[in-house]
Amino acid sequence: MSDSSDMKRNGAPTPTQVGPRMSSIAVPVEKPKDFRNSTLRLISWTRPERLRLALVIFAAVLSVCMSVVGPKILGNATNVIIKGVQSPEGIDYSALHRTLLLVGSLYLCSGALAYSQGFLLAGVIHRTMRRLRSAVEDKINRLPLGYIDKTPRGDLLSRVTNDIDNIAQSLAQTLSMLSISILTVVGVLIMMLTISPLLSLVAVATVPLTMFTIKYIAGKSKKRFIAQWSHTGSLNAIVEETFAGHSLVKVFGQQQATEDRFEATNQTLYEASFGAQFISGIIQPAMMLVSNLNYVAIAVIGGLRVASGNLSIGDIQAFIQYSRQFTQPINQLASMANMLQSGIASAERVFEFIDVDEQSADPADAQIVESPRGRVAFENVTFSYSAEKPLITDLSLVAEPGQTIAIVGPTGAGKTTLVNLLMRFYELNDGAITLDGVDIATMRRSDLRSSMGMVLQDTWLFGGTIRDNIAYGRLGATEEEILAAAKATHVDHFVRSMPDGYNTVLDDEASNLSAGEKQLLTIARAFLAEPTILILDEATSSVDTRTEVLIQRAMAALRSNRTSFVIAHRLSTIRDADTILVMENGQIVEQGNHDELLAAGGAYYNLYNAQFVAPAVDIDVA
């Protein structure tokens, strides 16, 4: 009768449960499916930053221009020195000082502009990411529960957090360098051509060789990096599995077997990591080799040109500097390609999430139920999670104000689905559900749910104080109201026995509370909300008998004058229900109170006997 099995059996997605946070390992991001359109869409998110982006581009252009002309002017300084050495008049130190001062000023201004560009770009990127995060948060609130249920929690969290962080990191590390590298390549190429077209041809000739070398080595290392991340995931799984089942590992004496598995996987990871890092590490030495060969060719040819009088020593000095400046940004562009692809792939995943179909909008002329009494009617309701698997067909029932309606039945009968439909987590295929005669489809979801309280089997408590967790039921509740809710639900006694009382801070898992205490806290939260309709979904299935008694007393107070729908494993918890609905295959096969259904000797009678009065069966052991 559990929630997840009930829904899973009928083709529904399994509900996402709140639980401990799982560690995640970063893995290589796949290439984007549509690099061009995803890039353009990401750029469109920067439209509010157009002025700042223009300033970024302007600063980058000026910065590169100033740094690019520097070697040429330094070459002039060299010519001044050479001319002075060869002239009986000596070196013109005033001209030399002016030249050096000009170069220093250019480099200083270039650095200041580069700093300004980086500062402005960081603001542009992170403001854009803030807007993107806000859009994702708004999207989550508009998504139907069906999408949340069927999407793995890890994937959803990754899109909302890791992918956006990866976009920001990728853009921060690539955009500035990308723009400067491209401008530098263009600017340096122009300056080299003005000095010597022949030497420029020699410098450019090494670019294809550089690209081929990078592509060849990267291709060789890619398989090993994939293996490295695969074995890293396997190693993490072993550690996580061992940690989660630490007591069982010890009980069954499997420590050595676990250590052997770990050592084998660790050795495989070592071999894959060593190969990946070694081969990828060859790239830099290979680039240095190509760069040095280029340097030798330029030095030899340039020396011959100087000897023939076609170039000055200052020119060849400037050209050698330019050749270094020319190859460096090309190498940087190659190394940034994967990082940029990773960022665009993450953006693509975020945009896929933003484009998911949303739940239907609330009606513009929504009806409001003033002071709801709690009369709920299901009128010929039909619903299925998928067209292939019908679940609820032509179901009708009425819950009068203040009544307690218990819903029982085997796994997959549709019990949890019934309350999901009441909360409008899913929309009906046919029929209607009314609250005090008003079709809930004509109401705003927020208005409908504000009149309901829910206590789930899986207790959800957030990191914060016990007081904060109770007050979550009704924000703005006074201290007296919080204490009254705690006392009414038997929370006050165990809270006051804790050193910090209501100021006790709970971690994300509320590990400092027992299962029963967690359940009581969620009941206190529902009590504080003062709902008209109460939904108890297996609210006592995970607690001990003593705590169950406390919960039953709390439930009695909570259900007073409220329409209540109760789903439970233990039939003992629903004996006092006004009406018990027995569901099978989405249909109500029996309804009545406890005594009436037992007397009928039907499905409820069989369920009851299975729990309480089934005879013991002797098992012969051969």
C-alpha positions in Angstrom: 0.0 0.0 0.0 3.0 2.3 -0.1 2.8 5.5 -2.0 5.5 4.8 -4.5 4.5 1.2 -5.2 0.8 2.3 -5.6 1.8 4.8 -8.3 4.5 2.8 -9.9 2.3 -0.2 -10.5 -0.2 1.9 -12.4 2.3 3.5 -14.7 2.8 6.6 -12.6 6.2 8.1 -12.0 7.7 7.3 -8.6 7.5 10.3 -6.2 10.6 12.2 -5.5 11.4 11.7 -1.9 13.2 14.1 0.4 16.2 12.4 1.9 19.9 12.7 2.6 21.9 14.6 0.1 23.9 12.4 -2.1 27.4 13.3 -3.2 28.0 13.7 -6.9 31.0 13.3 -9.0 31.6 15.7 -11.9 31.7 13.8 -15.2 32.7 15.0 -18.6 29.7 16.9 -20.1 28.5 15.7 -23.5 28.8 17.9 -26.5 25.8 20.1 -27.2 23.3 18.8 -29.7 22.8 22.2 -31.3 25.8 24.3 -30.6 24.8 27.3 -32.7 21.2 27.8 -31.5 22.1 27.0 -27.9 24.9 29.6 -28.1 22.6 32.2 -29.7 19.9 31.6 -27.0 22.5 31.9 -24.2 23.6 35.2 -25.8 20.0 36.4 -25.9 20.0 36.2 -22.1 22.6 38.9 -22.0 20.4 41.5 -23.7 19.8 43.5 -20.5 23.6 43.8 -20.4 24.1 45.2 -23.9 25.7 48.5 -22.8 28.2 46.8 -20.5 29.0 44.2 -23.2 29.7 47.0 -25.6 32.1 48.5 -23.0 33.7 45.1 -22.5 34.3 44.8 -26.3 35.6 48.3 -26.5 38.0 47.8 -23.6 39.2 44.5 -25.1 39.9 46.1 -28.5 41.8 49.0 -26.9 43.8 46.7 -24.6 44.8 44.4 -27.4 45.7 47.2 -29.7 48.0 48.8 -27.1 49.7 45.5 -26.3 50.1 44.5 -29.9 52.0 47.7 -31.0 54.3 47.4 -28.0 56.8 45.0 -29.6 57.0 47.2 -32.7 57.8 50.2 -30.6 60.4 48.2 -28.6 61.9 47.3 -32.0 62.3 51.0 -32.6 64.1 51.3 -29.3 66.4 48.5 -30.3 67.1 50.4 -33.6 67.9 53.5 -31.6 70.5 51.6 -29.6 72.0 49.9 -32.6 72.2 53.2 -34.5 73.8 54.9 -31.5 76.4 52.1 -31.2 77.3 52.4 -34.9 77.3 56.2 -34.8 80.2 58.4 -33.5 77.5 60.6 -31.8 76.5 57.7 -29.5 73.1 56.6 -28.3 70.3 59.1 -28.3 69.2 58.6 -24.8 66.4 61.1 -24.9 64.8 59.3 -27.9 65.4 56.0 -26.1 63.7 57.3 -22.9 60.7 58.6 -24.9 60.3 55.3 -26.7 60.6 53.3 -23.5 58.2 55.6 -21.7 55.7 55.3 -24.5 56.0 51.4 -24.4 55.6 51.4 -20.6 52.6 53.7 -20.8 51.0 51.5 -23.4 51.5 48.3 -21.4 50.2 50.0 -18.3 47.0 51.3 -20.0 46.6 47.9 -21.7 46.7 46.2 -18.3 44.2 48.6 -16.8 41.8 48.1 -19.7 42.2 44.3 -19.4 41.4 44.6 -15.7 38.3 46.8 -16.4 37.2 44.4 -19.1 37.4 41.4 -16.7 35.6 43.3 -14.0 32.7 44.3 -16.3 32.5 40.9 -17.9 32.3 39.1 -14.5 29.4 41.3 -13.6 27.6 40.6 -16.9 28.1 36.9 -16.5 26.9 36.6 -12.9 23.9 38.9 -13.3 22.9 36.8 -16.3 23.3 33.6 -14.2 21.2 35.2 -11.5 18.4 35.9 -14.0 18.7 32.3 -15.3 18.5 30.9 -11.8 15.4 33.0 -11.1 13.8 31.7 -14.3 14.6 28.1 -13.3 13.2 28.7 -9.8 10.0 30.2 -11.3 9.8 27.3 -13.7 9.9 24.7 -10.9 6.9 26.3 -9.2 5.0 26.1 -12.5 5.8 22.5 -13.3 3.2 19.7 -12.9 3.9 17.2 -10.2 4.1 14.5 -12.9 7.3 15.9 -14.2 8.9 16.2 -10.8 7.9 12.6 -10.0 9.2 11.0 -13.2 12.5 13.0 -13.3 15.4 11.6 -11.3 16.2 13.9 -8.4 19.9 13.9 -9.2 19.3 15.0 -12.8 16.9 17.8 -11.7 19.3 19.1 -9.1 22.1 18.9 -11.6 20.2 21.1 -14.1 19.2 23.6 -11.4 22.6 23.9 -9.7 25.6 22.2 -11.3 24.7 23.1 -14.9 24.1 26.8 -14.1 27.4 26.9 -12.1 29.2 25.2 -15.1 27.8 27.8 -17.5 29.0 30.6 -15.3 32.4 29.0 -14.8 32.8 28.2 -18.5 31.8 31.7 -19.6 34.0 33.4 -17.0 37.1 31.4 -18.1 36.5 31.5 -21.8 34.8 34.7 -22.9 37.4 37.1 -21.8 40.3 34.9 -23.0 38.4 34.0 -26.2 37.8 37.6 -27.1 41.4 38.7 -26.3 42.9 35.7 -28.0 41.0 36.3 -31.3 41.8 40.0 -31.3 45.4 39.2 -30.4 45.8 36.7 -33.3 44.3 39.2 -35.8 46.3 42.2 -34.4 49.6 40.3 -34.3 49.1 38.9 -37.8 48.5 42.4 -39.1 51.7 43.6 -37.4 53.7 40.7 -38.7 52.6 41.3 -42.2 53.7 45.0 -41.9 57.1 43.8 -40.9 57.7 40.8 -43.3 55.1 38.9 -45.3 57.7 36.1 -45.8 58.3 35.6 -42.1 54.6 35.8 -41.5 54.1 32.9 -43.9 56.6 30.9 -41.9 54.8 31.7 -38.6 51.4 30.8 -40.0 52.7 27.6 -41.6 53.1 26.0 -38.1 49.4 26.6 -37.2 48.1 23.5 -39.0 50.8 21.4 -37.5 49.8 22.7 -34.0 46.2 21.9 -34.6 46.9 18.4 -35.9 49.1 17.7 -32.9 46.5 18.8 -30.4 43.7 16.9 -32.2 45.8 13.7 -32.4 46.9 13.7 -28.7 43.4 14.7 -27.5 41.9 11.8 -29.5 44.3 9.4 -27.9 43.6 10.7 -24.3 39.8 10.9 -24.7 39.2 7.2 -24.3 41.4 7.1 -21.2 39.6 10.1 -19.6 36.2 8.4 -20.2 37.6 5.2 -18.6 39.0 7.3 -15.7 35.6 8.9 -14.9 33.8 5.6 -15.3 36.1 3.9 -12.8 35.9 6.9 -10.5 32.1 6.5 -10.5 32.5 2.8 -9.7 34.9 3.5 -6.9 32.5 6.1 -5.5 29.6 3.6 -5.7 31.6 1.1 -3.7 32.4 3.6 -1.0 28.9 4.9 -0.9 27.4 1.4 -0.8 29.8 0.3 2.0 29.1 3.5 4.0 25.3 3.2 3.7 25.4 -0.5 4.7 28.3 -0.4 7.1 26.6 -2.4 9.8 25.5 -5.1 7.4 29.1 -5.4 6.0 30.3 -6.0 9.5 27.5 -8.4 10.5 28.1 -10.6 7.5 31.9 -10.4 7.7 32.3 -8.9 4.3 35.0 -6.3 5.2 37.7 -8.2 3.3 35.6 -8.8 0.3 34.7 -5.1 0.2 38.4 -4.1 0.6 39.3 -6.5 -2.3 36.6 -4.9 -4.5 37.9 -1.5 -3.6 41.5 -2.3 -4.3 40.7 -3.9 -7.6 38.7 -0.9 -8.8 41.3 1.5 -7.3 44.1 -0.2 -9.3 42.0 0.0 -12.5 41.3 3.7 -11.8 45.1 4.3 -11.2 46.0 2.7 -14.5 43.3 4.7 -16.4 44.2 7.9 -14.7 47.9 7.5 -15.3 47.4 6.9 -19.0 44.9 9.8 -19.3 47.1 12.3 -17.5 50.4 11.2 -19.2 49.0 11.4 -22.7 47.2 14.7 -22.1 50.4 16.0 -20.5 52.3 15.5 -23.8 50.3 18.3 -25.4 52.3 21.1 -23.7 55.8 19.7 -24.6 54.6 19.0 -28.1 53.4 22.6 -28.5 56.8 23.8 -27.1 58.6 21.7 -29.7 56.5 23.1 -32.6 57.0 26.6 -31.2 60.7 26.2 -30.9 61.0 24.9 -34.4 59.1 27.9 -35.6 61.4 30.1 -33.6 64.5 28.5 -35.2 63.0 29.0 -38.7 62.2 32.6 -38.0 65.6 33.3 -36.5 67.5 31.8 -39.4 65.4 33.4 -42.2 65.2 36.7 -40.3 69.0 36.7 -39.8 69.5 36.2 -43.5 67.0 39.1 -44.2 68.9 41.4 -41.7 72.2 40.4 -43.3 70.8 41.3 -46.7 69.6 44.7 -45.4 65.9 43.9 -46.0 65.1 44.0 -42.3 66.5 45.9 -39.3 67.5 44.2 -36.0 64.7 45.9 -34.3 62.2 44.5 -36.8 63.5 40.9 -36.3 63.3 41.4 -32.6 59.7 42.6 -32.8 58.8 39.8 -35.1 60.2 37.1 -32.8 58.0 38.6 -30.0 55.0 38.6 -32.3 55.6 35.0 -33.3 55.4 34.0 -29.6 52.3 36.1 -29.2 50.8 34.5 -32.3 51.1 30.9 -31.2 50.1 31.4 -27.6 46.5 32.5 -28.2 46.0 29.8 -30.8 47.0 27.2 -28.2 44.7 28.9 -25.7 41.8 28.8 -28.2 42.3 25.1 -28.7 42.3 24.4 -25.0 39.2 26.6 -24.5 37.1 24.7 -27.1 36.2 21.8 -24.7 35.4 24.1 -21.9 33.2 26.3 -24.0 31.4 23.2 -25.4 30.9 22.0 -21.8 29.3 25.3 -20.9 27.0 25.3 -24.0 26.0 21.7 -23.3 25.0 22.7 -19.7 23.1 25.7 -21.1 21.3 23.3 -23.5 20.2 21.1 -20.5 19.0 24.2 -18.6 17.0 25.4 -21.7 15.5 22.0 -22.1 14.3 22.3 -18.5 12.9 25.8 -19.1 11.0 24.6 -22.2 9.2 21.7 -20.3 5.4 21.9 -20.6 4.0 23.7 -17.6 0.9 22.9 -15.6 -2.3 24.5 -16.9 -2.8 28.1 -15.8 -5.3 28.9 -13.1 -8.5 30.3 -14.6 -8.7 34.1 -14.9 -12.1 34.2 -13.3 -11.3 31.8 -10.6 -14.0 31.0 -8.0 -13.3 31.4 -4.3 -14.9 29.3 -1.6 -15.4 31.6 1.3 -15.1 30.0 4.7 -15.0 26.4 3.3 -17.0 23.8 5.3 -15.1 20.8 3.9 -17.7 18.9 1.8 -15.8 17.0 -0.9 -17.5 15.2 -3.7 -16.0 13.0 -6.4 -18.4 12.9 -9.3 -17.8 10.2 -12.0 -14.0 10.8 -11.8 -11.9 9.1 -14.4 -8.1 9.2 -14.4 -5.0 7.4 -15.5 -1.3 8.2 -15.5 -1.0 6.7 -19.0 -3.6 5.9 -21.7 -2.4 2.3 -21.8 -3.1 1.7 -18.1 -6.6 2.8 -16.9 -6.6 3.4 -13.1 -9.7 5.2 -11.8 -12.9 4.8 -13.8 -16.2 6.6 -13.1 -15.6 6.9 -9.3 -18.0 8.8 -7.2 -18.0 9.4 -3.4 -19.0 12.2 -1.0 -17.3 13.3 2.2 -19.5 15.4 4.4 -18.0 18.2 6.6 -16.2 16.8 9.6 -16.2 13.2 8.4 -13.2 10.9 8.5 -12.9 9.0 5.3 -10.4 6.1 5.5 -9.1 4.6 2.2 -7.7 1.0 2.2 -6.8 -1.5 -0.4 -4.0 -3.5 -2.0 -1.0 -2.0 -3.6 -1.9 -0.2 -6.9 -5.6 0.2 -6.0 -5.4 4.0 -6.5 -5.5 5.3 -2.9 -2.7 7.8 -3.1 -3.9 8.8 -6.5 -7.2 9.8 -5.0 -5.6 12.4 -2.7 -3.3 13.6 -5.5 -6.3 14.4 -7.5 -8.0 16.2 -4.6 -4.9 18.4 -4.2 -4.9 19.0 -8.0 -1.4 17.6 -8.3 -2.8 15.9 -11.4 -5.7 16.9 -13.7 -8.7 14.6 -14.2 -9.3 12.9 -17.5 -13.1 13.1 -16.9 -15.6 14.0 -14.2 -15.3 16.6 -11.5 -14.2 17.0 -7.8 -16.1 19.7 -5.9 -15.4 21.5 -2.6 -18.6 22.8 -1.1 -20.2 22.5 -4.5 -17.5 24.4 -6.4 -15.5 22.5 -9.0 -11.9 22.6 -7.9 -10.8 23.0 -11.5 -12.3 26.5 -11.5 -10.3 27.5 -8.4 -6.8 28.7 -8.0 -4.5 26.0 -6.8 -3.2 28.2 -4.1 -6.7 28.9 -2.8 -7.6 25.2 -2.9 -4.5 24.0 -1.1 -4.7 26.7 1.5 -7.7 24.9 2.9 -5.8 21.6 3.1 -3.2 20.1 5.4 -1.2 17.0 4.7 0.9 14.6 6.8 3.0 12.2 4.6 4.6 8.9 5.3 7.9 10.4 4.4 8.5 13.1 6.9 10.0 16.3 5.4 11.8 18.6 7.8 14.2 21.3 6.7 17.5 22.5 8.2 16.5 24.9 11.0 15.1 25.0 14.5 12.2 22.9 15.7 10.2 26.1 16.1 10.8 27.0 12.5 9.7 23.6 11.3 6.4 23.8 13.2 5.8 27.4 12.1 6.2 26.3 8.4 2.5 25.2 8.6 1.4 28.9 9.0 4.0 31.6 8.5 3.4 34.4 10.9 2.0 32.3 13.6 2.6 33.6 17.1 4.7 31.9 19.8 1.5 31.0 21.7 -0.1 29.4 18.6 3.1 27.3 18.0 3.2 26.1 21.6 -0.5 25.3 21.5 0.0 23.2 18.4 3.0 21.4 19.9 1.1 20.6 23.1 -2.0 19.4 21.3 0.1 16.9 19.2 2.4 15.7 22.1 5.4 17.4 20.7 6.0 19.8 23.6 7.0 17.0 26.1 10.0 15.6 24.1 11.1 19.0 22.8 11.4 20.5 26.3 13.5 17.5 27.3 16.1 18.6 24.7 18.9 21.0 25.9 17.9 23.8 23.5 14.2 23.1 23.4 12.4 24.7 20.5 15.7 26.3 19.5 17.2 22.9 18.8 18.6 23.0 15.3 17.8 20.1 12.9 20.2 19.2 10.1 18.9 18.3 6.7 18.1 14.7 7.7 16.8 15.6 11.2 19.2 12.9 12.5 18.8 14.1 16.1 15.1 13.0 16.2 13.6 9.6 16.1 11.2 8.5 13.3 8.2 9.0 15.7 9.4 12.4 16.8 9.7 13.5 13.2 6.2 12.3 12.5 4.8 14.2 15.5 6.5 17.4 14.3 4.9 17.1 10.9 1.5 16.6 12.6 2.1 19.7 14.7 2.9 21.6 11.6 -0.4 20.5 10.0 -2.3 21.3 13.2 -0.9 24.8 13.2 -2.1 25.3 9.6 -5.7 24.8 10.8 -6.9 23.2 7.6 -10.5 22.5 6.6 -9.5 19.3 4.9 -6.8 16.9 6.3 -4.9 14.3 4.3 -3.0 11.7 6.3 -1.0 9.5 3.9 0.3 6.5 5.9 1.0 8.8 8.8 1.6 6.1 11.4 3.1 3.3 9.3 6.7 4.0 10.5 6.4 4.4 14.2 6.4 2.2 17.3 3.2 1.2 19.2 3.7 3.8 22.0 4.3 6.6 19.6 1.3 5.4 17.5 -0.9 5.9 20.5 0.4 9.4 20.9 -0.1 10.1 17.3 -3.7 8.7 17.4 -4.5 11.0 20.3 -3.0 13.9 18.3 -5.0 12.8 15.2 -8.2 12.8 17.2 -7.7 16.4 18.1 -6.5 17.3 14.6 -9.5 15.7 12.9 -12.0 17.3 15.1 -14.5 19.3 13.0 -12.3 18.6 9.9 -13.0 16.5 6.8 -10.2 13.9 6.9 -8.9 11.5 4.3 -6.7 8.8 5.9 -4.6 6.2 4.1 -2.9 3.7 6.3 -1.3 0.3 6.5 -2.5 -0.5 9.9 -6.3 -1.0 9.9 -6.2 -0.5 13.7 -5.7 3.2 13.0 -9.0 3.7 11.1 -11.5 1.7 13.2 -13.2 4.9 14.3 -13.5 6.3 10.8 -17.0 7.5 9.7 -16.6 5.8 6.4 -14.0 3.3 5.1 -13.6 3.0 1.4 -12.1 -0.3 0.1 -10.5 0.2 -3.3 -9.4 -2.3 -5.9 -8.2 -1.5 -9.4 -9.3 2.1 -9.1 -12.9 1.2 -8.0 -14.6 1.5 -4.6 -15.7 -2.1 -4.0 -16.9 -1.6 -0.5 -17.8 1.3 1.8 -19.1 1.6 5.3 -17.9 1.7 8.9 -15.6 -0.8 10.5 -18.3 -3.0 12.0 -20.5 -2.9 8.9 -17.6 -4.0 6.7 -16.5 -6.8 9.0 -20.1 -8.1 9.1 -20.2 -8.0 5.3 -17.4 -10.5 5.1 -16.0 -9.0 1.9 -12.7 -7.4 0.9 -12.2 -5.5 4.1 -12.9 -8.6 6.2 -10.1 -10.4 4.3 -7.7 -7.5 4.8 -8.5 -7.3 8.5 -8.1 -11.1 9.0 -4.8 -11.0 7.2 -3.5 -8.5 9.7 -5.0 -9.5 13.0 -6.6 -12.9 13.2 -4.9 -15.0 10.5 -4.1 -18.5 12.0 -0.4 -19.4 12.4 0.9 -21.8 9.8 3.3 -24.5 10.8 6.2 -24.8 8.4 7.9 -28.2 8.1 11.6 -27.9 7.7 13.1 -30.8 5.8 
